[in-house]
Structure formats: structure tokens, C-alpha cells
């Protein structure tokens, strides 16, 4: 079974059929690679990663050896996934997860000094990324290219809302783009344009109903250019909050604030307490865990990421107002972060409410270098450099901000 029953203390359905393909879920295996890298960045430690590394390599070898692949590294064979069916052929739903996993494996191999394996994974990524883009890009969004005989339960020429799932993971983990940025941005616009509905009046839906006819929502898949299969991918006419949050977070990362808010507000309008419980966003069952992708909205809005191995914090907000305040959490503490503009000065204020926060680097969206950094009103020595569109503040010694203390970065705007 590839379902995790929550809470974790409940019995496991080891011997109970739960539906879907019998072959292991490929999106689940690729997601496991990405989750391991996430936990390493979050502070699981090098020894933990070293213990898991042989099993990670075994998992990736299993995928590369057992899922049909062409000479360019594109997966073409059966690809079981969370829609309780298998995809076939080139597609970026599974493909982008696969690409993000290759990048994560390359990063982890570098961390462990396995340079040959890192080079192999990076090389496979470069080749496969180009091939997926060439095979699947139709000028507007990414489609599925499938051989004859496997059309049932596929989306083919459809616009799948999940087509950039691996890019969502890549943004969360700081992996960069798994597909060309301009195509990612155009595909996101197409998803909103074609799949978001202000209401479902007059729309014939198959499957389960998670939005009333007067509710707005994002459909899992539509066919704006025609070509809907006679038996399309399961759940295509459903609305899943977990996917809506995923797409909205990606929109935020790409600076498309209005489009992101359209999706988030759609969820709020449905789960407003009148007909649907705001504490229970239903998909396959009550309190379905996919809705926890909503956490990524916070990180995307703040442009926030923390990497424990390097004590690096990224704070590059993606909201239209320069002044922004939000929640911040690290493995060792939590609090708030705030951008404040006062006259000719810009200030970043990191306020630790519990625990402690260790910092060696700050990556900020700031056009001018800082003139002063303080912790608990005391000056902190630092260097700075520009890297692309970000300002990197490097502390001479690792800074520890304790509970009740503030770190303040001050820059002059003029």
C-alpha cells in the first residue's frame, strides 16, 4: 500500500487492498527522495544522511532500471501515481518530480563527497530536462505524450493542474528550475486561465463533488484544445485544495500575486463554515493530508527558506507591498520576520519568540548593502556581496539570536 494513514498511531492497512495500481507508486518514491533532502536541510544531520544514502541510491537505481526510459532519460513506461491509475509516456507531472529528484540526489552526493555520482545525476538531469521540454511543451502548457494502446485514464492534450509538481518541490528546496523558467511561468498562467472556474453552474462533473455549483475552484484537468479521452484520468473534474495550494504557492514564487490570491480565496469561499467545515478540507477522506501543502504559501509569500547545514536563511518576499511581516521557524526556534521602511532606511527585523536561531548567512531582496547589523542592540561584524538579484550578508562569526532577542539589518535606500 502507498497510503499513509494519519494519525500515525492508527493501524496500517498492510493486508487490505486500497485501490490503484499494484506496482509501487512512482510519485511516492520520487517524493521520498525529495523528503529526505528536505529533512537534511532542516537539520537531520550528516550521519543521518550517510545512513540513508545507500538506500536512496538503491531506490533511484530501482527507478532507473525498472521504469522504461529512452536514451534521453525520459520515463515512458508505466508510472503509477496518486490519482489511483498509471500514467504512460512523457509527462511533466511525474517527469518534473523525477527531474527534481535527480537534482536533489546530485546535491546530497556533493554533500557526502560522492563526486562521480553527483556528476552522473546532474548530467542525467540536464539531458532529461531538455528532452521533457521538447517532448511535452505545446507553447502554452505541458501535455502528455503517450504511445498508442495506453490512452485510457490519461490526460494526453489536457492542461493538468499538477503538471509542475516537481517545480513546486524544487522551489521549496532551493533546487532552481527543473524546466525553462519562461515555460514554467506560461504554464502557470494557462492553469489558472483554463482550470479555474468562478462557479460550476452548467458544468458536468464526473467523480466526487468537493465544490458546490456556486463555488469557485481549480479543476484538476481541462482540455482547452479538445481531445478529452473517452475515459480520462481519474478525478479530472474534481477540485482538490492540496493542488490549489501547490499551484498558488508556485504563482507566488513567480511573482503572480493576484493569480495566487484568486486560488487561495476560492478555497476560503468554499470552506467558509456555511456548507463546508473550515477545519476539514476534504479530498479522498476527511482531514486529507494533501491540504497541508498550504504551508508552502507562507514560505512562498515570504520567499523564506532555512538551511541548517550552512545556517543560511533566505528572505525574499513575493508580495506587492514592500512592508511585510510573517512567521519564521527553524529547527531550533521560531518567531517573526518583518521588513520595515522608515524614511530613507530599510530594516529587516528578525524577532525570536522561542528557542534560538543560528545564522551564518542572510539572503535578502535588497537593492543596497546594509550599513549596520545588530543583535540585542549590539553591533555584529559582517561582509556582504551581491549574487544575482539577491544581497548576501555573511557574518564574520555565526550569529546566535536567543529567545527574546532581535536581529536587525539596516540598509540606506538613498
C-alpha positions in Angstrom: 0.0 0.0 0.0 1.2 3.5 -0.8 -1.1 5.3 1.6 0.0 6.7 5.0 -2.9 6.6 7.4 -2.9 9.5 9.8 -2.6 9.9 12.8 0.4 7.5 12.7 -0.8 5.5 15.7 -3.7 4.1 13.7 -3.4 0.6 12.2 -1.5 0.2 8.9 -3.5 -1.3 6.1 -0.8 -3.8 5.2 -3.1 -6.6 4.0 -6.0 -4.5 2.8 -6.4 -3.6 -0.9 -6.8 0.2 -1.2 -7.2 0.5 -4.9 -5.0 1.8 -7.6 -2.1 0.0 -9.4 -0.3 -2.8 -7.8 3.1 -1.6 -8.9 4.8 0.8 -6.4 3.7 4.4 -6.8 6.4 6.3 -8.7 5.4 9.7 -7.4 5.7 8.4 -3.8 9.2 7.0 -4.4 10.4 10.2 -6.1 8.7 12.2 -3.3 10.7 10.2 -0.8 14.0 11.3 -2.3 12.9 14.9 -2.0 11.6 14.5 1.5 15.0 13.0 2.6 16.8 16.1 1.2 14.2 18.4 2.9 14.9 16.7 6.3 18.7 17.0 5.7 18.3 20.7 5.0 16.1 21.0 8.1 18.8 19.6 10.3 18.6 15.8 10.4 22.4 15.8 10.2 25.2 14.3 8.0 25.3 11.0 9.9 21.6 10.5 9.3 22.0 11.2 5.6 25.0 8.8 5.5 22.9 6.0 7.0 20.1 6.6 4.4 22.4 7.2 1.4 22.8 3.5 0.3 19.0 3.1 0.4 18.5 6.3 -1.5 20.8 5.1 -4.2 19.1 1.8 -4.3 15.7 3.5 -4.7 17.0 5.7 -7.6 18.6 2.7 -9.2 15.3 0.8 -9.0 13.5 3.7 -10.8 16.2 4.0 -13.5 16.2 0.2 -14.1 12.5 -0.7 -13.8 10.6 2.2 -15.4 11.1 2.3 -19.1 13.4 5.1 -20.1 14.5 6.4 -23.5 18.1 7.4 -24.5 17.4 11.0 -23.3 16.4 9.9 -19.8 12.6 10.4 -20.2 10.4 7.9 -18.5 8.0 6.3 -20.9 6.7 3.2 -19.2 4.0 2.6 -16.6 4.1 5.3 -13.9 1.6 4.6 -11.0 0.6 7.7 -9.2 -1.8 9.3 -6.6 -4.7 9.5 -9.0 -5.1 5.8 -8.5 -4.1 5.0 -12.1 -0.8 4.8 -14.0 0.4 7.4 -16.5 2.2 6.3 -19.6 4.6 8.2 -21.8 6.4 11.6 -21.4 4.6 13.9 -18.9 5.8 16.6 -16.5 3.6 15.5 -13.6 5.8 12.6 -12.9 8.7 14.0 -15.0 9.1 17.1 -13.0 9.2 15.1 -9.8 11.8 12.9 -11.4 13.9 15.9 -12.5 13.7 17.5 -9.0 14.8 14.1 -7.5 17.8 13.9 -9.8 18.9 17.4 -8.7 18.3 16.5 -5.0 20.4 13.3 -5.4 23.2 15.4 -7.0 23.1 17.9 -4.1 23.2 15.1 -1.5 26.0 13.3 -3.3 28.1 16.5 -3.3 27.4 16.9 0.4 28.8 13.4 1.0 31.8 13.7 -1.3 30.4 11.3 -3.9 31.5 13.5 -6.8 31.2 10.8 -9.5 27.6 10.1 -8.6 26.8 13.8 -8.3 28.1 14.3 -11.8 26.1 11.4 -13.1 22.8 12.7 -11.6 23.5 16.2 -12.8 24.2 15.0 -16.3 21.1 12.9 -16.5 19.1 15.9 -15.2 20.4 18.2 -17.9 19.7 15.7 -20.7 16.2 14.7 -19.4 15.1 18.3 -18.7 15.8 19.3 -22.3 14.0 16.2 -23.6 10.9 16.6 -21.4 10.6 20.2 -22.5 11.0 19.3 -26.2 8.5 16.4 -25.9 5.8 17.9 -23.8 5.7 21.7 -24.3 2.9 22.8 -26.7 3.5 26.5 -26.5 1.0 27.1 -23.7 1.4 24.3 -21.2 2.9 20.8 -20.7 1.0 17.9 -22.2 1.3 14.1 -22.0 2.9 12.3 -25.0 1.6 8.7 -24.9 2.0 5.8 -27.2 -1.0 4.0 -28.7 -2.7 1.5 -26.6 -2.4 3.4 -23.3 -4.9 6.2 -23.8 -7.3 5.1 -21.1 -7.1 7.1 -17.8 -4.6 9.6 -19.3 -4.9 13.3 -19.9 -2.9 13.5 -23.2 -3.6 17.0 -24.6 -5.1 18.2 -21.3 -3.9 21.0 -19.1 -3.2 19.2 -15.8 -3.0 21.4 -12.7 -0.4 19.1 -11.3 1.9 19.4 -14.3 4.6 21.4 -12.3 4.5 19.4 -9.1 8.3 18.8 -9.2 8.9 22.5 -9.8 6.9 23.2 -6.6 9.3 20.8 -4.7 12.3 22.5 -6.4 11.2 25.9 -5.2 10.7 24.6 -1.6 14.2 23.1 -1.6 16.1 25.8 -3.5 16.9 23.5 -6.4 16.3 26.1 -9.1 14.2 25.4 -12.2 13.7 21.8 -13.5 12.2 23.2 -16.7 12.7 26.5 -18.5 11.5 29.4 -16.4 9.6 31.1 -19.2 7.7 27.9 -19.9 7.0 27.4 -16.2 5.5 30.9 -16.0 3.4 30.4 -19.1 2.2 27.0 -17.9 1.1 28.6 -14.6 -0.9 31.3 -16.4 -2.5 28.6 -18.5 -3.5 26.5 -15.5 -5.3 29.5 -14.0 -6.8 30.6 -17.3 -8.2 27.2 -18.2 -8.7 25.3 -15.0 -10.1 27.9 -12.6 -13.8 28.3 -12.6 -15.8 31.2 -10.9 -18.6 28.7 -10.4 -19.6 25.2 -11.6 -23.1 26.1 -12.8 -23.7 24.3 -16.1 -20.5 22.3 -15.8 -21.0 18.5 -16.0 -18.7 16.8 -13.5 -17.7 13.2 -13.0 -16.3 11.8 -9.8 -16.8 13.3 -6.4 -18.1 16.8 -5.6 -15.8 18.9 -3.4 -17.3 22.2 -4.6 -20.9 23.3 -4.8 -22.2 24.7 -8.1 -21.9 28.3 -6.9 -18.4 27.8 -5.5 -15.2 28.8 -7.3 -12.3 26.3 -7.7 -9.5 24.9 -9.7 -10.3 21.8 -11.7 -7.6 19.1 -11.7 -7.6 19.0 -15.5 -9.3 20.5 -18.5 -8.9 20.2 -22.3 -8.9 23.7 -23.7 -7.8 22.5 -27.2 -10.1 19.5 -27.2 -9.0 15.9 -27.2 -10.5 14.8 -23.9 -10.2 11.0 -23.8 -13.3 8.9 -23.6 -12.1 7.6 -20.3 -9.8 10.4 -19.0 -7.5 10.4 -16.0 -9.5 9.8 -12.8 -10.6 12.8 -10.7 -10.0 15.2 -13.6 -13.3 17.0 -12.8 -12.6 17.3 -9.1 -11.3 20.2 -7.0 -8.5 19.4 -4.6 -7.3 22.1 -2.1 -3.9 20.4 -1.9 -3.4 21.1 -5.6 -4.9 24.6 -5.4 -2.4 25.5 -2.7 0.5 23.9 -4.7 -0.3 26.0 -7.8 -0.9 29.1 -5.7 2.5 28.8 -4.0 4.2 28.4 -7.3 2.4 31.5 -8.6 3.7 33.4 -5.5 7.2 32.3 -6.1 6.9 33.6 -9.7 5.5 37.0 -8.5 2.0 36.3 -9.7 0.3 37.5 -6.6 -3.2 38.3 -7.9 -3.5 34.9 -9.6 -2.3 33.1 -6.4 -4.9 35.0 -4.3 -7.6 34.0 -6.7 -6.9 30.4 -5.9 -6.5 30.9 -2.1 -9.7 32.9 -1.9 -11.6 30.2 -3.8 -10.7 27.8 -1.0 -11.8 30.3 1.7 -15.1 30.8 -0.1 -15.8 27.1 -0.2 -14.7 26.3 3.3 -16.4 29.3 5.0 -18.3 27.3 7.7 -21.7 27.6 6.0 -21.7 24.4 4.0 -18.1 23.2 4.3 -16.1 22.9 7.5 -13.0 25.2 7.5 -11.2 22.8 9.8 -11.7 19.8 7.4 -10.6 20.2 3.8 -11.9 17.0 2.2 -10.3 15.2 -0.7 -10.3 11.4 -0.6 -11.3 11.5 3.0 -11.8 13.8 6.0 -8.8 15.9 7.0 -6.9 14.8 3.9 -3.2 15.5 4.3 -2.6 16.9 0.8 -4.1 20.2 2.1 -1.0 20.7 4.2 0.6 21.9 1.1 -0.9 25.2 2.3 2.2 25.6 4.4 4.1 26.3 1.2 2.0 29.5 0.8 3.8 31.0 3.8 7.2 30.2 2.6 6.4 31.4 -1.0 4.9 34.7 0.2 8.0 35.4 2.4 10.4 33.9 -0.1 11.6 32.0 3.0 13.9 29.1 3.4 16.3 28.0 6.2 19.1 25.5 5.6 20.6 24.2 8.9 23.8 22.7 7.4 25.0 26.1 6.3 23.0 28.2 8.8 21.6 30.1 5.8 18.3 32.0 5.8 16.5 33.2 2.7 14.0 36.1 3.0 12.9 37.5 -0.4 9.2 38.3 -0.2 6.9 37.8 -3.2 4.1 40.2 -2.2 3.3 43.5 -3.8 3.8 45.7 -0.7 7.4 46.5 0.4 6.4 46.2 4.1 5.6 42.6 5.1 5.6 40.6 8.3 5.3 36.9 8.7 6.0 33.8 10.8 9.5 32.3 10.8 10.6 28.9 12.0 13.9 27.0 12.1 14.8 23.6 13.7 15.8 25.4 16.9 13.4 28.3 17.3 10.6 30.4 15.9 9.4 34.0 15.8 8.6 36.6 13.2 10.4 38.4 10.4 9.4 41.9 9.2 10.5 44.3 6.5 10.1 47.9 7.8 10.7 51.1 5.8 11.4 54.3 7.8 12.3 57.4 5.9 15.4 56.6 3.9 16.2 53.3 5.8 15.0 49.8 5.2 15.1 47.4 8.1 14.8 43.7 8.4 13.8 42.7 11.9 14.0 39.0 13.0 12.3 38.6 16.4 12.9 35.2 18.1 10.0 34.3 20.3 11.1 30.8 21.3 14.3 28.9 21.2 17.3 30.2 19.3 18.2 30.9 15.7 21.7 30.4 14.3 22.8 32.4 11.3 25.9 32.4 9.2 24.3 34.0 6.1 21.2 36.0 5.2 20.0 36.1 1.6 17.8 39.2 1.1 15.9 41.1 -1.6 17.5 44.4 -1.0 19.0 46.8 -3.7 21.6 48.4 -1.4 24.1 46.8 1.0 23.5 47.0 4.8 25.2 49.7 6.8 24.7 48.0 10.2 23.6 44.7 11.7 22.6 44.4 15.4 21.7 41.6 17.7 20.2 42.6 21.0 21.3 46.2 20.2 24.9 45.2 19.8 26.8 45.6 16.6 27.6 42.4 14.6 30.6 42.2 12.2 29.6 41.2 8.6 30.6 41.2 5.0 28.3 41.5 2.1 28.1 40.6 -1.6 25.6 40.6 -4.4 24.6 37.3 -6.0 22.3 37.7 -8.9 19.2 39.5 -7.7 19.9 39.0 -4.0 22.0 40.5 -1.3 24.0 38.1 0.7 25.0 39.1 4.3 27.9 37.0 5.6 28.6 37.1 9.3 32.2 37.0 10.4 31.2 34.6 13.1 28.0 32.6 13.3 25.3 34.7 15.0 23.0 33.2 17.6 19.8 35.1 18.3 18.4 33.9 21.6 14.7 33.9 22.7 13.6 37.4 23.3 16.3 38.9 21.2 16.1 40.7 17.8 18.4 40.7 14.8 18.1 43.9 12.8 19.7 44.6 9.4 19.7 48.3 8.4 20.2 49.5 4.9 20.0 53.0 3.4 17.8 53.3 0.4 19.1 56.7 -0.7 
